[in-house]
């Protein structure tokens, strides 16, 4: 609201010049920042500390800083004895396949609806938007039936195959709509110039559209990898072989068969990829360049 002196905000210019007001607001902002940092980093730092702390120390002194030294053997035991290394690799394979599936479907679908624009593009776009209102849990049973008995291959099942995770991941209407909205804001003059120069649909997609779409591809990639990394229910249903299951599914079993220290070490290993991914892509993600272009309009 107006502050009465030509500015906008809850505090007027004259009030802000008062030392008591500046000190009070500055202190409040500092306390809020400390609370946010502590709330965001506190659990991660505690998990990292507990991953290399003996189990008895974690139980008796959960907030203590290595009262009886560190136990680096927790990480080694988690990686080898309870096979976290195998489950970690399974998670990487599943996440990579899900990412590739979603990128291919989202970019090609968005390209077809936004750049090629067939006559039925508006109808398909409307149907895609409609599916966003359907809860995912409602689709669980029919999707499982399709995986057990795929269309046209009734005597073949995708159960215990990574394709059972990769293919449903690619069917993301949200990603297609997101990429389409981004493509809608690309300069149409470039597409027309490329067509005049003789570029076909594939050349237009590969050489013109994709190089201009790095921001939205980065955003979709982050969403895809994080969603796949933390997914529990669907991999549990379609991957019944323990040697093929990801970390998210195996962690409860690891908790039942090992000590608390080793289990916390396994949880810390499972968190490494999401944390590393955020640190690497934080600038482009927080800047919101991809989302800003995608939702503009």
Secondary structure, DSSP 8 states (H G I E B T S, - for coil): -B-SSS-BSSS-HHHHTSHHHHHHHHHHHHHHHHHHHHHHHHHHHHHHHHHTB-HHHHHH-TT-S-TT-B-THHHHHHHHTT-HHHHHHHHHHHHHHHHHHHHHHHHHHHHIIIII--TTHHHHHHHHHHHTTS-GGGGHHHHHHHHHS-TT-TT---TTSTHHHHHHHH--HHHHHHHHHHHHTS-HHHHHHHHHTT--HHHIIIIIIGGGGHHHHHHHHHHHHHHHHH--HHHHHH---GGG--HHHHHHHHHHHS-HHHHHHHHHHHHHHHHHHHHHHHHHHHHTHHHHHHH--
